[in-house]
Amino acid sequence: QTFEVEYVVAYQQCPDCTRVMAKNTWKAMVQIRQKVDHQRTFFYLEQLILRHNAHSDTINLKEVKGGLDFHFAQRSHAIKMVDFLSNVVPTRSKTSEQLISTDVHNNTSNYKFTYSVEIVPICKDDLVVLPRKLANSMGHIAPLVLCSRVSSSVQLLDFQTLKTADISAKVYWNSPGVASISTVRDLKEFYVMDVELLGPRNGRFALADITVQKMVDVGRNDDVIIVRSHLGNVLNFGDTVLGYDLTTANINDDTFAGMDPESLPSVVLVKKSYGDRRRKRRNRNWKLRHLAKEESELVAKKQEQDKLEADFEQFMRDLEEDPEYRHNINLYRNDNVDRHADDDIMQGESDPDDEEVPEIPLEELLEDLNLNDNGGDEMMP
């Protein structure tokens, strides 16, 4: 007898791919959090992760309110991520485990591990207050300092003497008096009336006595403020500068309240501002790569969108203004930029002051090969 038999090939996934595609099958999760009201630190951390390909073993990445959740199929991959984070930003972490199932016959158990990583809540350009005892142990630095950089430690700058100091994650968590009392959201704009260099220099900083006036007072009165600052080689007459106005600031901190009011400066200058000269460029000649993240249901869509865009714009400006800040970040050429659509170009003429606006040189940019590797990363201008 003759029979006609039809075979159907049913393709199957390997066990690893099956776990990736199924839900709730992760073995370990790394939760990254920072108790601040902006996302600038996570934008910077995202670029470091992409540069070092630290997310290659991630099976799922979820964006949640206040941070990111990385899911891994193996516990060793999560431990590797925690070690990477501790090397690029100051953190502390704790581990918890949950029993999923157990086999009493084979004496085996199945666990899920969660690693909670908290980043030090101090960011670049923050105004930081230190306990007097800790400040003296760090080379008699002033108790009121600026955060100049955040890497594996928090780098502090005494804006009145140009002294620098580093605070490791261990020192920060063991020193309860250390706090960020003002952030970039509290910056005010001042007009530079005069700059008198005092001589001392430290790298790109130069000590100077700078005479400034509040922008709201320009043309209305003659109230000026003389400030000792580290921006002597950056500012000139007629420039605008961003700073913290301590005379009107509402700071609720016990360490700050215990300081001598006569020793406090009226204004702390932070960085040069470009005001109306700053290009509102949607057409930058460079762009960044972003992680493909899954949004959580808890993330507000409309309410947080404007705030998120403002934080990202500030992060892009920080990259343009500070070469050291972008040193460890991969920047890609944006070949789709419309070079004739810049907001500063009017009737074929450009603003001569626009030359002072910092830009990233082309030699620092990488070619965009449009390769969709690294777990489906996205390109964003």
C-alpha positions in Angstrom: 0.0 0.0 0.0 1.1 3.6 -0.6 0.5 6.4 1.7 1.1 10.1 1.2 2.7 11.6 4.3 3.1 15.4 4.9 5.8 16.6 7.2 5.6 20.0 8.9 8.9 21.4 10.3 8.1 23.2 13.6 11.0 25.6 14.3 11.9 25.9 18.0 14.0 28.4 19.9 17.0 27.5 21.9 16.5 27.6 25.7 18.3 30.9 26.0 16.1 32.6 23.4 13.0 31.1 25.0 13.8 32.7 28.3 14.4 36.0 26.6 11.1 36.0 24.7 9.0 34.8 27.6 8.0 37.2 30.4 9.1 37.1 34.0 11.9 34.7 33.3 14.9 36.9 34.3 17.2 35.5 36.9 18.7 38.8 38.1 17.8 42.4 38.0 19.8 45.6 38.5 17.8 48.6 39.7 19.6 52.0 39.2 18.2 54.9 41.1 19.3 58.5 42.0 17.3 60.8 44.3 17.5 64.0 42.2 14.8 65.9 40.2 16.5 65.6 36.8 17.8 62.9 34.4 21.2 64.4 33.5 23.2 61.8 35.3 21.3 59.0 33.6 21.9 60.6 30.2 25.6 60.5 30.9 25.5 57.0 32.4 23.7 55.8 29.3 26.4 57.0 27.0 29.1 55.3 29.2 27.2 52.0 29.0 27.0 52.3 25.3 30.6 53.1 24.9 31.8 50.1 26.9 29.0 47.8 25.6 28.1 47.0 29.2 24.5 46.2 28.3 25.3 43.4 25.9 24.0 40.7 28.2 20.7 42.5 29.0 17.6 40.7 28.0 15.3 43.6 28.9 15.7 47.3 29.9 12.8 49.1 31.4 12.6 52.9 32.1 10.9 53.6 35.4 10.4 56.7 37.4 13.7 57.7 39.0 15.9 55.3 37.1 16.4 52.2 35.0 15.9 48.4 35.5 18.2 46.0 33.8 17.1 42.4 33.5 19.6 39.5 33.0 19.3 35.8 32.4 22.3 35.0 34.6 23.3 36.3 38.0 26.9 36.7 36.9 25.8 39.2 34.3 24.1 41.3 36.9 27.2 41.3 39.1 29.3 42.4 36.2 26.9 45.4 35.6 27.1 46.4 39.3 30.9 46.3 39.2 30.8 48.5 36.0 28.6 51.0 37.6 30.8 51.3 40.7 33.7 52.1 38.5 32.1 54.9 36.5 29.9 56.6 39.1 29.9 56.7 42.9 27.3 54.2 44.1 26.3 51.9 46.9 24.4 48.7 46.4 22.5 46.0 48.3 21.3 42.6 47.3 18.1 40.7 47.9 16.9 37.3 46.7 13.5 35.7 46.2 12.8 31.9 46.2 10.9 30.9 43.1 10.8 27.1 43.4 12.6 24.3 45.1 13.1 20.6 44.5 13.3 18.6 47.7 14.3 15.4 45.9 17.3 16.9 44.2 18.0 19.5 46.9 18.0 22.4 44.3 16.3 25.8 44.5 15.6 28.5 42.0 16.1 32.1 43.0 15.7 35.6 41.5 18.3 38.1 42.6 17.7 41.9 42.7 20.6 44.4 43.0 19.6 47.8 44.1 22.2 50.4 43.1 21.9 54.0 44.3 24.0 56.8 42.8 25.3 59.6 44.9 22.7 62.5 44.6 25.3 65.1 43.6 25.6 66.2 40.0 27.9 68.4 37.9 27.6 72.1 38.8 25.8 71.5 42.1 26.5 73.7 45.1 27.7 71.3 47.8 28.1 72.0 51.6 30.6 70.0 53.7 30.9 69.5 57.4 33.7 71.5 58.8 35.6 68.5 60.1 35.4 66.7 56.7 36.5 69.9 54.9 39.5 70.2 57.1 40.5 66.6 56.5 40.5 67.2 52.8 43.3 69.8 52.8 41.3 72.6 54.6 39.0 73.1 51.6 36.1 75.5 52.1 32.9 74.0 53.4 31.0 75.5 50.5 32.2 74.1 47.1 31.1 73.4 43.6 30.9 69.9 42.0 33.1 70.1 39.0 32.9 66.5 37.8 31.3 63.2 38.7 33.2 60.0 37.8 34.1 57.2 40.1 34.2 59.9 42.8 32.7 63.3 43.3 35.3 66.0 42.3 34.9 69.3 44.3 36.3 72.7 43.5 36.8 75.5 46.0 35.8 78.5 43.8 37.6 81.0 46.1 41.0 79.3 46.3 41.0 76.8 43.3 41.7 73.9 45.7 40.2 70.6 44.6 39.2 67.5 46.5 37.6 64.1 45.8 34.9 62.4 47.8 34.5 58.7 47.2 31.2 56.9 47.5 32.3 55.4 50.9 33.2 58.8 52.3 29.9 60.3 51.1 27.7 57.6 52.6 29.6 57.8 55.9 29.4 61.6 56.1 25.7 62.5 56.7 26.4 66.3 56.6 27.4 66.3 52.9 24.6 67.6 50.8 23.8 69.3 47.5 21.9 72.5 48.5 21.4 74.0 45.0 21.2 72.5 41.6 21.2 73.8 38.0 17.5 74.6 38.2 18.3 77.3 40.8 20.8 79.1 38.6 20.3 82.9 38.0 21.8 85.0 35.2 24.2 87.8 35.9 25.9 90.5 33.8 29.7 90.8 34.0 30.8 94.4 34.6 34.5 93.8 35.3 37.1 91.0 35.6 40.3 91.4 37.7 42.6 88.5 37.5 44.4 87.6 40.8 47.1 85.3 39.5 46.5 81.8 40.7 45.5 79.2 38.1 44.5 75.6 38.2 44.2 74.0 34.8 41.4 75.7 32.9 40.4 77.8 35.9 41.9 81.2 36.9 41.1 83.0 40.2 39.6 86.5 39.7 37.5 89.1 41.4 34.5 89.6 39.1 32.0 92.4 39.3 28.5 91.3 38.3 25.0 92.7 38.3 21.7 90.8 38.3 20.2 90.8 34.9 16.9 92.0 36.3 18.8 95.1 37.7 20.7 96.0 34.5 19.6 99.4 33.3 17.5 100.0 36.5 20.0 100.6 39.2 23.7 100.6 40.0 23.7 97.6 42.5 26.7 95.5 41.7 28.3 92.6 43.5 32.0 91.7 43.6 32.5 88.0 43.6 35.6 85.9 43.9 35.4 83.2 41.2 37.3 80.5 39.3 36.1 81.8 35.9 38.7 84.5 35.4 40.0 83.1 32.2 36.5 82.5 30.8 34.6 85.8 31.4 35.0 89.2 30.0 33.2 92.5 30.2 29.8 92.3 28.7 29.4 88.5 29.1 26.6 86.8 31.0 27.2 84.2 33.6 25.0 81.7 35.5 25.4 81.5 39.3 23.6 80.8 42.6 22.2 83.9 44.4 22.6 83.0 48.1 21.0 86.3 49.2 17.6 85.2 47.9 18.0 81.4 48.0 15.8 79.4 50.3 18.1 76.6 51.6 16.9 74.2 54.2 20.0 72.4 55.4 21.4 72.0 59.0 25.0 72.1 57.9 24.5 75.2 55.8 22.6 76.9 58.6 25.5 76.3 61.0 27.9 78.2 58.9 29.1 81.7 59.7 26.8 84.1 57.6 29.7 86.6 57.3 31.9 84.0 55.6 29.2 83.2 53.0 29.5 84.7 49.5 26.6 86.6 48.1 26.8 84.9 44.7 28.5 81.8 43.5 29.3 81.9 39.8 29.1 78.5 38.0 29.6 78.8 34.3 29.4 81.2 31.4 26.0 81.7 29.8 25.3 82.5 26.2 21.8 83.9 26.6 20.2 84.9 23.4 23.3 83.9 21.5 22.8 80.3 22.5 21.5 78.4 19.4 18.3 76.6 19.9 19.6 74.0 17.5 17.5 71.2 16.4 20.1 70.7 13.7 23.3 69.9 15.5 26.0 68.3 13.4 26.3 65.5 15.9 24.0 63.0 17.6 24.0 60.3 20.3 23.1 56.7 20.4 20.5 55.7 22.9 19.5 52.5 24.6 16.3 50.8 23.4 14.2 51.1 26.6 10.8 49.8 27.5 8.7 52.5 29.2 7.0 51.7 32.4 3.3 52.3 33.1 4.3 54.6 36.0 6.2 57.0 33.8 4.0 60.1 33.1 3.8 60.8 29.4 2.7 64.5 29.0 3.6 66.0 32.4 7.2 64.8 32.3 7.9 65.1 28.6 8.8 68.8 28.6 11.0 68.4 31.7 12.8 65.5 30.1 13.4 67.4 26.9 14.8 70.3 29.0 17.1 68.0 30.9 18.4 66.4 27.7 19.0 69.8 26.1 21.0 70.9 29.1 23.0 67.6 28.8 23.7 68.3 25.2 24.9 71.9 26.0 27.2 70.5 28.7 28.8 68.2 26.2 29.4 71.1 23.8 30.8 73.4 26.5 33.1 71.0 28.3 35.6 68.9 26.3 36.6 66.9 29.4 33.0 66.0 30.1 32.5 64.5 26.6 35.9 62.7 26.5 34.5 59.3 27.4 31.4 59.6 25.2 31.0 58.5 21.6 29.6 61.3 19.4 28.4 60.5 15.9 28.2 62.7 12.8 24.7 63.8 11.9 24.7 63.7 8.1 21.0 64.6 7.9 21.5 68.0 9.5 19.9 71.0 7.6 22.7 73.5 7.8 20.5 76.3 6.4 17.8 75.9 8.9 19.6 77.2 11.9 17.6 79.6 14.0 20.5 82.1 14.1 20.6 82.6 10.4 18.4 85.4 9.3 18.1 86.6 5.7 21.4 85.0 4.9 23.3 86.7 7.7 24.6 85.2 10.9 25.0 86.8 14.3 28.7 87.6 14.8 28.4 86.7 18.5 27.4 83.2 17.4 31.1 82.4 16.9 31.5 82.3 20.6 28.9 79.6 21.1 30.9 76.4 21.7 30.6 73.6 19.1 32.0 70.1 18.9 34.8 69.8 16.3 34.2 67.4 13.4 37.4 65.5 14.2 35.8 64.4 17.5 32.8 62.8 15.8 32.5 59.2 14.7 31.0 58.0 11.4 27.4 56.8 11.8 27.3 53.4 10.1 23.6 52.9 10.9 24.3 49.4 12.3 21.5 48.2 14.5 23.7 46.3 16.9 24.1 46.6 20.7 20.6 45.3 21.3 18.6 47.6 19.0 20.1 50.9 20.1 18.5 54.1 18.7 20.2 57.1 17.2 18.9 60.5 18.3 20.2 64.0 17.3 
